[in-house]
Amino acid sequence: MLTLALAPAGLLLVLDGILELRWFGSGEAKQLRTVLDGINNEYGITPPALLRHEEGAWELIFLGLFCLAYATFGIWLLRGRLWARTWAVVGGVVAALAGLIGVGADSTESHTLADYFAKLHGSVIGDRIPQVEALLYPSWYPWLEDLAQGLQVILSLAALAALAWAVITHGDYYTGGRAVDAPPDAWDSALSRVREQSRRHRAADES
């Protein structure tokens, strides 16, 4: 199940968040903030957005942990548990929405490093660029963040689509442990009616 595939994406998000927190707590990050604040106070050039800030790094960690927990539903989905099916749908929607919101927020960020360096280059303090670059985080940090976020969104949507297809086409599979999990609900009844109507249409077309 694609649900299990969210485990590596979750691990990547947690790793990326920890690396970002580690950098934000370093001496270089504190010096860089001092330099950026000084330039802003003296020349009015707004500091750029540095990765996702500490709050954003914690969000990545929590989202990664959520994806790891969500991936465990794949074990119970393979056993046909009804409760796992329901919670996998709910969790998949939450994971996909959280990932899409994060990607959207990053893509609409206006104070990027590229714009900041362009403003410095076109000003009288273009010589500050090497100082800022020397204190900046490694260039692969943003790539890792984008990779982790993109992978999480793609896998979340793929897992939801695969689960929806499995429920519609193989709804009878989700009966394992029904006596101890839950009785058939309204969703089961609706799916049964859809499958029955489809069967009748196919039978009518063949006759």
C-alpha positions as CSV (number, residue, x, y, z in Angstrom):
1,M,0.0,0.0,0.0
2,L,1.1,3.5,-0.8
3,T,0.2,4.4,2.8
4,L,3.4,2.7,3.9
5,A,5.4,4.8,1.5
6,L,4.8,7.9,3.6
7,A,7.2,6.5,6.2
8,P,10.4,7.6,4.3
9,A,8.8,11.0,3.5
10,G,8.0,11.4,7.2
11,L,11.6,10.5,8.1
12,L,12.9,13.0,5.6
13,L,10.7,15.8,7.0
14,V,11.9,15.1,10.5
15,L,15.5,15.0,9.4
16,D,15.1,18.3,7.6
17,G,13.4,20.0,10.5
18,I,16.1,18.9,12.9
19,L,18.9,20.1,10.6
20,E,17.1,23.5,10.3
21,L,16.7,23.8,14.0
22,R,20.3,22.9,14.5
23,W,21.4,25.7,12.1
24,F,19.0,28.3,13.7
25,G,20.6,27.6,17.0
26,S,24.2,28.0,15.7
27,G,26.4,31.0,16.1
28,E,26.4,31.7,12.4
29,A,22.6,32.1,12.4
30,K,22.8,34.6,15.2
31,Q,25.5,36.6,13.5
32,L,23.6,36.5,10.3
33,R,20.5,37.9,12.0
34,T,22.5,40.7,13.5
35,V,24.0,41.6,10.1
36,L,20.6,41.5,8.4
37,D,18.9,43.6,11.2
38,G,21.8,46.1,10.9
39,I,21.3,46.4,7.2
40,N,17.6,46.8,7.6
41,N,17.9,49.5,10.3
42,E,20.5,51.4,8.4
43,Y,19.4,51.1,4.8
44,G,15.8,49.9,5.0
45,I,16.3,46.6,3.1
46,T,13.9,44.0,4.5
47,P,15.7,40.8,5.6
48,P,14.9,37.7,3.5
49,A,13.0,34.7,4.7
50,L,15.5,32.2,6.0
51,L,14.2,28.7,5.3
52,R,11.0,28.3,7.3
53,H,12.2,29.9,10.6
54,E,12.2,27.9,13.8
55,E,8.4,27.6,13.9
56,G,8.5,26.2,10.3
57,A,11.1,23.7,11.3
58,W,9.0,22.5,14.1
59,E,6.0,22.2,11.7
60,L,8.1,20.0,9.4
61,I,9.0,17.8,12.4
62,F,5.4,17.4,13.5
63,L,4.2,16.8,10.0
64,G,6.9,14.1,9.6
65,L,5.9,12.4,12.8
66,F,2.3,12.5,11.7
67,C,3.3,10.9,8.3
68,L,5.2,8.2,10.2
69,A,2.1,7.5,12.4
70,Y,-0.1,7.6,9.3
71,A,2.1,5.1,7.5
72,T,1.4,2.5,10.2
73,F,-2.2,2.4,9.0
74,G,-0.9,0.6,6.0
75,I,-0.3,-2.5,8.1
76,W,-3.9,-2.6,9.3
77,L,-5.3,-1.7,5.8
78,L,-3.5,-4.8,4.5
79,R,-5.5,-6.8,7.1
80,G,-8.8,-5.3,5.9
81,R,-9.6,-3.4,9.1
82,L,-12.6,-1.1,8.8
83,W,-11.4,1.4,11.4
84,A,-8.0,1.6,9.6
85,R,-9.8,2.4,6.3
86,T,-11.7,5.3,7.9
87,W,-8.8,6.8,9.8
88,A,-6.5,6.4,6.8
89,V,-8.9,8.5,4.7
90,V,-9.1,11.2,7.3
91,G,-5.4,11.2,8.0
92,G,-4.6,11.2,4.3
93,V,-6.7,14.3,3.8
94,V,-5.1,16.1,6.7
95,A,-1.6,15.2,5.6
96,A,-2.3,16.3,2.0
97,L,-3.8,19.6,3.1
98,A,-1.0,20.3,5.5
99,G,1.6,19.6,2.8
100,L,-0.2,21.7,0.2
101,I,-0.5,24.6,2.6
102,G,3.2,24.5,3.4
103,V,4.2,24.3,-0.2
104,G,1.8,27.1,-1.1
105,A,3.2,29.3,1.7
106,D,6.7,28.8,0.5
107,S,6.0,29.5,-3.1
108,T,4.2,32.8,-2.3
109,E,7.0,34.1,-0.1
110,S,8.1,37.5,-1.5
111,H,11.2,38.1,0.6
112,T,13.4,35.5,-1.0
113,L,17.2,35.4,-0.8
114,A,17.5,35.9,-4.5
115,D,15.6,39.2,-4.3
116,Y,17.6,40.2,-1.3
117,F,20.9,39.7,-3.0
118,A,19.6,41.6,-6.0
119,K,18.7,44.6,-3.8
120,L,22.1,44.5,-2.2
121,H,23.8,44.3,-5.6
122,G,21.9,47.3,-6.8
123,S,22.7,49.4,-3.7
124,V,25.7,51.1,-2.3
125,I,26.4,48.2,0.0
126,G,26.9,45.5,-2.5
127,D,30.1,44.6,-0.7
128,R,28.0,43.1,2.1
129,I,27.0,40.2,-0.1
130,P,30.1,38.0,0.7
131,Q,29.5,38.7,4.4
132,V,26.0,37.5,4.2
133,E,26.8,34.5,2.1
134,A,29.6,33.4,4.5
135,L,27.1,33.2,7.4
136,L,24.3,31.6,5.4
137,Y,23.3,27.9,5.8
138,P,24.5,25.4,3.2
139,S,23.0,25.8,-0.2
140,W,21.5,22.2,-0.2
141,Y,19.3,23.0,2.8
142,P,16.5,24.6,0.7
143,W,16.8,21.7,-1.8
144,L,16.3,19.1,1.0
145,E,13.3,21.1,2.3
146,D,11.7,21.3,-1.1
147,L,12.4,17.6,-1.8
148,A,10.9,16.5,1.6
149,Q,7.8,18.7,1.2
150,G,7.2,17.7,-2.5
151,L,7.6,14.0,-1.7
152,Q,5.2,14.2,1.2
153,V,2.5,15.9,-0.9
154,I,2.8,13.6,-3.8
155,L,2.8,10.4,-1.7
156,S,-0.2,11.7,0.4
157,L,-2.3,12.4,-2.7
158,A,-1.2,9.1,-4.3
159,A,-2.1,7.2,-1.1
160,L,-5.5,8.8,-1.0
161,A,-6.2,8.1,-4.6
162,A,-5.1,4.4,-4.2
163,L,-7.2,4.0,-1.1
164,A,-10.3,5.4,-2.8
165,W,-9.8,3.1,-5.8
166,A,-9.3,0.1,-3.5
167,V,-12.4,0.9,-1.5
168,I,-14.6,1.3,-4.6
169,T,-13.3,-1.7,-6.5
170,H,-12.5,-4.0,-3.6
171,G,-14.7,-2.9,-0.9
172,D,-15.5,-6.4,0.2
173,Y,-11.9,-6.8,1.2
174,Y,-12.4,-4.5,4.2
175,T,-14.2,-7.1,6.2
176,G,-11.4,-8.6,8.2
177,G,-12.1,-8.3,11.9
178,R,-15.5,-6.8,11.2
179,A,-17.0,-8.6,14.2
180,V,-14.5,-6.9,16.6
181,D,-14.0,-3.6,14.7
182,A,-17.4,-2.3,13.8
183,P,-20.6,-3.3,12.0
184,P,-21.2,-2.2,8.4
185,D,-21.7,1.6,8.4
186,A,-23.5,3.9,6.0
187,W,-20.4,4.1,3.8
188,D,-20.4,0.3,3.4
189,S,-24.0,0.3,2.4
190,A,-23.5,3.1,-0.1
191,L,-20.6,1.3,-1.7
192,S,-22.5,-1.9,-1.8
193,R,-25.3,-0.1,-3.7
194,V,-22.8,1.4,-6.2
195,R,-21.2,-2.0,-6.8
196,E,-24.6,-3.7,-7.2
197,Q,-25.7,-1.0,-9.7
198,S,-22.5,-1.4,-11.7
199,R,-23.0,-5.2,-11.8
200,R,-26.5,-4.8,-13.1
201,H,-25.4,-2.3,-15.8
202,R,-22.7,-4.7,-16.9
203,A,-25.1,-7.6,-17.0
204,A,-27.6,-5.5,-19.0
205,D,-25.0,-4.5,-21.5
206,E,-23.8,-8.1,-22.0
207,S,-27.4,-9.4,-22.5
